[in-house]
Amino acid sequence: MTRNLNTQLRRRRRQANPMAEYDALPTELRLWLADAALPWSPHSVRKLWQKALNKSGGQTEGALAFMTNCEVNAIKKDAPKVWSASYPIA
């Protein structure tokens, strides 16, 4: 297999042990992920968690509400593309 050696794209860093990265997440975030509708990666959910904590002033409840709101917005955005524009979003 040959690689494109002339690409300008950066190589994606692969986490050596994604379960270790998941285990390092805060307990509240892991509990939220257990009920999440989307398949979040530990890396992306950690970035969003930091943003949520900053917006909520460090309050966990506010951060969890922000995370849920982000997930709902992502589903609303993607649902018409995945199913159809007539898909009911409740």
C-alpha positions in Angstrom: 0.0 0.0 0.0 1.4 3.4 -0.9 0.9 6.6 0.9 0.5 10.0 -0.5 3.7 11.6 0.6 2.9 15.0 -0.9 -0.2 15.7 1.2 -0.4 18.9 3.2 -2.7 17.4 5.8 -1.4 16.7 9.2 -1.4 13.1 10.4 -4.0 12.3 13.0 -2.6 11.3 16.3 -4.0 8.0 17.4 -4.5 7.5 21.1 -2.5 4.5 22.2 -5.2 3.4 24.7 -8.6 5.0 24.2 -10.0 3.2 27.3 -7.4 4.8 29.5 -8.4 8.2 28.1 -12.1 7.3 28.8 -11.2 6.2 32.3 -9.4 9.5 33.0 -12.7 11.4 32.3 -14.4 12.9 35.3 -17.1 10.7 36.9 -19.9 13.1 36.1 -18.9 13.1 32.4 -18.7 9.3 32.2 -22.2 9.1 33.7 -23.4 11.6 31.1 -21.8 9.6 28.3 -23.6 6.4 29.5 -26.9 8.1 28.5 -25.7 10.1 25.5 -27.5 9.6 22.2 -24.4 10.2 20.1 -21.1 8.1 20.1 -18.7 10.7 21.5 -15.0 10.0 21.5 -13.2 10.6 24.8 -11.0 13.3 23.2 -13.9 15.3 21.7 -16.1 15.0 24.8 -13.2 16.2 27.0 -12.8 19.3 24.8 -16.5 20.1 25.0 -16.6 19.4 28.7 -13.8 22.0 29.3 -15.8 24.5 27.2 -19.0 23.7 29.2 -17.2 24.2 32.5 -15.8 27.5 31.4 -19.3 28.7 30.3 -21.0 27.5 33.5 -18.4 29.0 35.8 -17.1 25.6 36.9 -20.6 24.4 37.9 -21.1 20.7 37.0 -24.9 21.0 36.7 -24.6 23.9 34.2 -21.9 22.1 32.3 -24.0 18.9 32.0 -27.0 21.1 30.7 -24.6 22.7 28.2 -23.5 19.3 27.0 -27.0 18.0 26.6 -27.9 21.2 24.7 -25.0 20.7 22.3 -26.0 17.1 21.7 -29.6 18.0 21.0 -28.4 20.7 18.6 -26.1 18.2 16.8 -29.0 15.8 16.4 -31.3 18.5 15.1 -28.7 19.5 12.6 -27.9 15.9 11.4 -31.4 14.3 11.5 -32.7 15.8 8.2 -29.5 14.7 6.4 -29.6 11.1 7.8 -33.3 10.4 7.6 -35.1 13.1 5.7 -36.4 16.7 6.2 -39.7 15.3 7.4 -38.2 13.4 10.3 -39.9 14.6 13.5 -37.5 16.1 16.0 -39.0 16.0 19.5 
